[in-house]
Amino acid sequence: MNYDIENLDTEFYVERAYELRRNYIAAAVKSLVARIKATLTSGKRTTAAPLQGNPAH
């Protein structure tokens, strides 16, 4: 196949690249938020951990 570089629609490909980048970033942020939420709501954290060290009084 012989493609003529003058007929290449660069605006289409640039817009397509921006769209793909937006979709990738949106998916990455969504995944990161889900991981943060899962970490914060996991049962592995304990808030009733005993204090260590000497008492202040």
JOKAKA-V917076 format. One line per field, one symbol per residue. psi: psi as a letter, one per 20 degrees, with the letter a starting at -180 (. if undefined). burial: # if it has 16 or more other C-alpha atoms within 10 Angstrom, else .. Layout:
psi=???
burial=???
This chain:
psi=qopphhjpnhhghghgggghgggggghggggggghgghghjqjhppikpqqqaqqi.
burial=.........................................................
